[in-house]
Amino acid sequence: MRIAIIGAGNMGGAIARALAKCPSLKEAQIICTTKSQSSLDRLRERTPHMHFTLDNCAAVASADIVLLAVKPWLMQEVVEQIRPALKLEQQIVISVAAGISLDDMAQMLHNDKATIFRLIPNTAIEVMCSMTFFCSRNATEEQKQLIMQIFNEAGCAMAVEESKIEAGTALASCGIAFAMRYIRAAGEAGVELGFRAAEAHKIVEYTVKGAAELLLHNGNHPEAEIDKVTTAGGITIKGLNELEHAGFTSAIVRGHKACIK
Ligand SMILES: NC(=O)c1ccc[n+]([C@@H]2O[C@H](COP(=O)([O-])OP(=O)(O)OC[C@H]3O[C@@H](n4cnc5c(N)ncnc54)[C@H](OP(=O)(O)O)[C@@H]3O)[C@@H](O)[C@H]2O)c1
């Protein structure tokens, strides 16, 4: 299987590097394109065994999966360019562009029968820990399983209705920034409590990682894990209640809802 990544910038490049680390794939199965030679050279330095070209048509001609990761406003132009080289009856087209629907893609491709996936990874794909949502058009169960398997190897993949893509983006793509902001805030508390900044951040990073691992491992509701650390009349419940007096839960819910247009 060969995968062409058209537009291997921040997101496309991170996806390419993650795919190269997937147990079921090898670096040499991936070919990346960019607009400029300098971007391609930077990519080649990091992943020398991948294939690289500035020729989008050459890249897609031999690919089984064509993953489009250019900016949304360039998608039409790039699809126009590669359309003559595509073999849509045997290829899967994946778009990671924000705001471009499956129907939009089918229209750009001038093909109502094309197998198209819309994929929303988050930036943690860089460390094989992406929460990735996808929906599809005309895909067989086998093709959905293939995409599920690849992106499960790069973190956790979830198939959703297209109507949930925006909500998934708010939770996982915007949510990663929210989690970072919590880490920054708790780090500042740590400094005020007497730790050096680097120590405080390390403590908070491992604490957040540990919290997520506990929930993933035990499958418990967060409140069940919270119960384990809140003694009656103890310090944790005092701190938690203080957070809620300041509107913690409400702020998080409002923040996520604000990410939906
Ligand atoms: N799901 C998410 O969490 C998420 C997050 C961010 C972005 N995205 C999506 O990912 C896409 C890319 O965003 P980004 O932030 O990664 O942008 P980016 O860093 O600017 O990368 C875009 C890449 O496309 C290349 N490119 C531009 N025109 C091209 C052409 N005609 N042929 C081939 N390559 C071309 C650029 O090459 P040069 O470097 O040579 O200019 C660059 O490498 C967007 O559609 C965005 O909506 C999704």
The ligand as an SDF file (V2000), in Angstrom:
LIG
                    3D

 48 52  0  0  0  0  0  0  0  0999 V2000
   -7.4640   18.5330   12.5270 N   0  0  0  0  0  0  0  0  0  0  0  0
   -6.7080   19.4520   13.0480 C   0  0  0  0  0  0  0  0  0  0  0  0
   -6.5090   19.5140   14.2620 O   0  0  0  0  0  0  0  0  0  0  0  0
   -6.0210   20.3680   12.1180 C   0  0  0  0  0  0  0  0  0  0  0  0
   -5.0890   21.2010   12.6810 C   0  0  0  0  0  0  0  0  0  0  0  0
   -4.4310   22.0270   11.8440 C   0  0  0  0  0  0  0  0  0  0  0  0
   -4.7090   22.0040   10.4820 C   0  0  0  0  0  0  0  0  0  0  0  0
   -5.6520   21.1870    9.9630 N   0  0  0  0  0  0  0  0  0  0  0  0
   -5.9120   21.1980    8.5160 C   0  0  0  0  0  0  0  0  0  0  0  0
   -4.7180   20.7670    7.8890 O   0  0  0  0  0  0  0  0  0  0  0  0
   -4.5490   21.4930    6.6740 C   0  0  0  0  0  0  0  0  0  0  0  0
   -3.1360   22.0390    6.6380 C   0  0  0  0  0  0  0  0  0  0  0  0
   -2.9400   22.9660    7.6740 O   0  0  0  0  0  0  0  0  0  0  0  0
   -1.4650   23.2360    8.2290 P   0  0  0  0  0  0  0  0  0  0  0  0
   -1.6330   24.0600    9.4360 O   0  0  0  0  0  0  0  0  0  0  0  0
   -0.7180   21.9650    8.2890 O   0  0  0  0  0  0  0  0  0  0  0  0
   -0.8980   24.1630    7.0370 O   0  0  0  0  0  0  0  0  0  0  0  0
    0.6480   24.3540    6.6020 P   0  0  0  0  0  0  0  0  0  0  0  0
    1.5620   24.0740    7.7170 O   0  0  0  0  0  0  0  0  0  0  0  0
    0.6950   25.6890    5.9270 O   0  0  0  0  0  0  0  0  0  0  0  0
    0.8600   23.2170    5.5170 O   0  0  0  0  0  0  0  0  0  0  0  0
    0.3190   23.2670    4.2370 C   0  0  0  0  0  0  0  0  0  0  0  0
    1.2700   22.5610    3.3230 C   0  0  0  0  0  0  0  0  0  0  0  0
    0.6760   22.5590    2.0380 O   0  0  0  0  0  0  0  0  0  0  0  0
    1.7210   22.7820    1.1110 C   0  0  0  0  0  0  0  0  0  0  0  0
    1.1650   23.2690   -0.1470 N   0  0  0  0  0  0  0  0  0  0  0  0
    0.6150   24.4760   -0.4350 C   0  0  0  0  0  0  0  0  0  0  0  0
    0.2190   24.5060   -1.7310 N   0  0  0  0  0  0  0  0  0  0  0  0
    0.5290   23.2970   -2.2470 C   0  0  0  0  0  0  0  0  0  0  0  0
    0.4090   22.7140   -3.5230 C   0  0  0  0  0  0  0  0  0  0  0  0
   -0.1360   23.3680   -4.5540 N   0  0  0  0  0  0  0  0  0  0  0  0
    0.8600   21.4470   -3.7010 N   0  0  0  0  0  0  0  0  0  0  0  0
    1.4230   20.7470   -2.6800 C   0  0  0  0  0  0  0  0  0  0  0  0
    1.5660   21.2450   -1.4480 N   0  0  0  0  0  0  0  0  0  0  0  0
    1.1290   22.4990   -1.2350 C   0  0  0  0  0  0  0  0  0  0  0  0
    2.6390   23.7820    1.7630 C   0  0  0  0  0  0  0  0  0  0  0  0
    3.9100   23.7410    1.1530 O   0  0  0  0  0  0  0  0  0  0  0  0
    5.0420   24.8590    1.4860 P   0  0  0  0  0  0  0  0  0  0  0  0
    5.4770   24.5920    2.8950 O   0  0  0  0  0  0  0  0  0  0  0  0
    6.1040   24.5990    0.4990 O   0  0  0  0  0  0  0  0  0  0  0  0
    4.3430   26.1680    1.3270 O   0  0  0  0  0  0  0  0  0  0  0  0
    2.6450   23.2390    3.1880 C   0  0  0  0  0  0  0  0  0  0  0  0
    3.6500   22.2710    3.3220 O   0  0  0  0  0  0  0  0  0  0  0  0
   -5.6130   22.5570    6.6260 C   0  0  0  0  0  0  0  0  0  0  0  0
   -6.5900   22.2220    5.6740 O   0  0  0  0  0  0  0  0  0  0  0  0
   -6.1910   22.5910    8.0160 C   0  0  0  0  0  0  0  0  0  0  0  0
   -7.5830   22.8880    8.0130 O   0  0  0  0  0  0  0  0  0  0  0  0
   -6.2880   20.3610   10.7570 C   0  0  0  0  0  0  0  0  0  0  0  0
  1  2  1  0
  2  3  2  0
  2  4  1  0
  4  5  1  0
  4 48  2  0
  5  6  2  0
  6  7  1  0
  7  8  2  0
  8  9  1  0
  8 48  1  0
  9 10  1  0
  9 46  1  0
 10 11  1  0
 11 12  1  0
 11 44  1  0
 12 13  1  0
 13 14  1  0
 14 15  2  0
 14 16  1  0
 14 17  1  0
 17 18  1  0
 18 19  2  0
 18 20  1  0
 18 21  1  0
 21 22  1  0
 22 23  1  0
 23 24  1  0
 23 42  1  0
 24 25  1  0
 25 26  1  0
 25 36  1  0
 26 27  1  0
 26 35  1  0
 27 28  2  0
 28 29  1  0
 29 30  1  0
 29 35  2  0
 30 31  1  0
 30 32  2  0
 32 33  1  0
 33 34  2  0
 34 35  1  0
 36 37  1  0
 36 42  1  0
 37 38  1  0
 38 39  2  0
 38 40  1  0
 38 41  1  0
 42 43  1  0
 44 45  1  0
 44 46  1  0
 46 47  1  0
M  CHG  2   8   1  16  -1
M  END
$$$$
